[in-house]
Amino acid sequence: MEDGSVMINILYEDNHLLVVEKKVGVLSQSDGSNTPDMLTILKRYLKEKYHKPGNVYLGLVHRLDKNVGGVMVFAKTSKAARRLSEQIRNRKFKKTYLAICKGIIKSDGEYIDYLKRVEYRSVISNSKYGKLARLNFKVLDIKDNNTLVKINLETGRHHQIRVQFAYHNHPLLGDEKYGSKGENTLALYAYKLEFIHPITKNELSFTLLPKEGYFKNFTSIV
C-alpha cells in the first residue's frame, strides 16, 4: 500500500504485531520535522484499514536510523510491546545487518569496544567512561576493494556498527558522519529480524535483501 509518497511493504500482520520494511530516508519516529516517519504512517494505515475512531495505539519497540532501511516490528497492543521490549533487554530479540565496508576484511571477526555519546555522535572510549559495544561479523564477499559483511549485534549502542567499523579502519560506504561522503546512501541494511511472538510464543523470522545503492554491486548476498 502507499501512504503519500511512501510505499509501505507489510511483511506480516496479526492482532498483536505489524512487521514492515522501513525505507531509507524515513524516520522510525517523528522528530518534529516534516520528514515522513513509520509510526505516523502506520497509525494512519491502521486507522483507515480498521475504521478506528480516535487515537490508534502502536508501540515502537526498536528503531532504525533515518538512513538505514530494513525490517521493523511494531506492537499493536501494550502487552505485545511490553513483552517485545523484555526480549530486547534479555537479548532474545535478534537483529542481523548487511553492510559494505571500505577496504578488504580477510576473515570473520568480532569487535569489542567501549562507546560513549558526544552530542550527536558516538566515539570509542575506554571502559571507565564508555558502554560495552560488542558485535561479530561474517565476510560474505569482496569486490572492488570493498567488503560485504553480515553483522550480528550483541549490544545495541548509538551508531554502534558505523562507529566500530570506522574505528577499525573499515568505515561503511556512504557514511558521511564516520567515514566519507559517497555516491550512494549509507551501505547498512537491517535485513533479518528474529524474535518470539509475544502472545503465541512461536519463533518468527523475517528477511529482506537490499537492492539499492552500493548493494547493487554485490550479487552474492545470501
N, C-alpha and C positions, 0 to 999 in steps of 0.2 A: 504494500500500500504506500501512498505518498502523502506526506504532510507538508504542504507548502512546497519548498524546494528540496526537501529532504526525503529520500526514499527510505522507507522502513522495511527492513528484512527481518521478519519474525521467524525464529528457528523453532520455537516451542512455546505453547501457552496452555495452561490449565487454570483451575480456580485459585491456585496459590502462587504460580510463577509466570514470569514473562521473560523469555530468553531471546535476545535480539542481537543484531550486528550494529555496532556503533561505527559510523563512517568517520574518516579522517576529517577534521575541521569542525566537528560537532562536539560541544561540551557534554560532559556527563550530567552536570547540574548547572543551573543558571548562575552567572556571575554578575548579574545586573545589567549586562550589556545587551545588545540586540542579536548576539550570536545564538543560533539555534542550540538547544540542549535536549538531551534524551529524556530527562524526567518530564519536562513540559510537553514534549511531543507525544510521549507515551500516555500521559494522563489524558491528553486530548483524544487520543486514539481510543482509550478505554471508555471515556465519557460518551463518545459518539457511537461506538460499536454496541454498547450495552444500554444506551439511553439513560445514563445515570444522572440523577439530579444533584445539584450541589457539588461539593468538592469530591475528588476521586483520590483514594489512598493508593500510593505506590511507594514502596520503600527502596531507597538507594542503599545497597549494602556494600558496594565497592565502586571504584572509579577507574576511568582511563583518562589520561591526559588528552587535551584537545587534539593534538597532532598524532595521536595513536588510535588506530582503528582496531576492531576485533569484537570478540564475543563478550556480552554482558548479560547478567541476570538481575532482574528486579523482582521484588516481592509484592504480591497483590494483597497480602494481609500482614498485620503486625506480628502475628505468630510466626509466619514464614520468615519475616525479616529478622526477628529475634533469633531464630534457630540458624539461619544462614550466617548471621554475624557471629554466633557462637562457633560455628565451623571454621570461620576465618581465624578467630582467636586461638582455636585448638589446632590450626594448620591442617584441617581436613578438607579445605577448600583450595583446590589446586588450579593455578593459572600457569599456562605454558606459552611462551612467546617465541616468535621468529624475529631475528634481527640480522642485518647485514653490516658488518664491521669493516673498517678500513684496515688494510694490511692482511697478512697471512697468519692465521692461527693454525698451527700444525696438528694440534691434538685436543681432545676433550679436556675439560678442566673445571676448576672451582675457584671462585673469588671470595675471599673473606676479608672484609674491611670494616671500618667504623665511619659512619656518616653523621654529619650534623647540618642543620639548616642555617643558612646565612641569607637572610632576606628571601629572595625568590629563587635561590639556588641551593643545591646541596653540595657539600665538599667532603673529601676524605679527611678524617680527623684521627685522633688516637683514642684508645679505649677509655681514657679518663673523661673525654668530653663528647664522644660520639656514641651512636647506637649501632649495634651489630648489624651488618649487612652481609648476607650470605646468598650466593646463587651458584648453580652448576650449569654447565652448558655442554652441548654436543656439536661437533663440527659436522655440517651436512654437505657443504660444497665450497670450493674455492674457484673464483673466476675474476679475471682482470685485477688481480692483486687485492681482492675483497673476499671476505669470508662470510658465508651464511651459517648461522648458528641457531640451535634450538635451546631455549633457556628455561630452566626451572627455577622460579623464585622461591627461596626458602624463608625469606623475610620480605616485608613489603614497605620499604623506605621510599621517601620522596625522590623521584627521578633515579631510583637505585640502579637500574640497568644502564642507563645512559652515563651516570657518574662513574660507575665501576669500570665499564669497558673503556671509557676515556682515560681514566687514571692508569689503566694497564696498557696504555698506548694503542688501543684499538677503538677509537670513537665510532659511534654509529654514523653511517652515511646520512647526510642531510640534517645533522644535529647542530643547529646554529648556536645553541646555548653552551654545549660542552665540547663541540668539535668545530666544524666549519660549515658554512652555507654550501648547499649543493644544488644541483639542477632539479632535484625532486624533494618531496617531503620526507620527513624522518623515516628511516627504514626500521621501524619497530611495529610489530603487529601481535595482538593478543589472540593467538589462533586457536587455542584449546582451553576449555573450561570444564573442570570435573568437580562434582560435589554430590552430596547425598540429598535426595529430595526431603525437604523439611517435614513433610507430612507422611508420605508413603514409605520413606526410608529406602527407596530404590536408588541405586547408583546411577547418576546421569553424567553423560559426557557429550560435549558439543564441539565441533571442529569446523573452522573456516580457513581457507587458504587465501592469502593476499595475492592480488593480481595486478596491482597498480605500482607506479613509481619504480624504484630500484628492483623490486621483486620480480618485475617482468623479465629481468636478465637471467633469472635462475629458473631452470625447468626441472630441477631435481628436488623441489620441495615435497616432502612427504609428511 
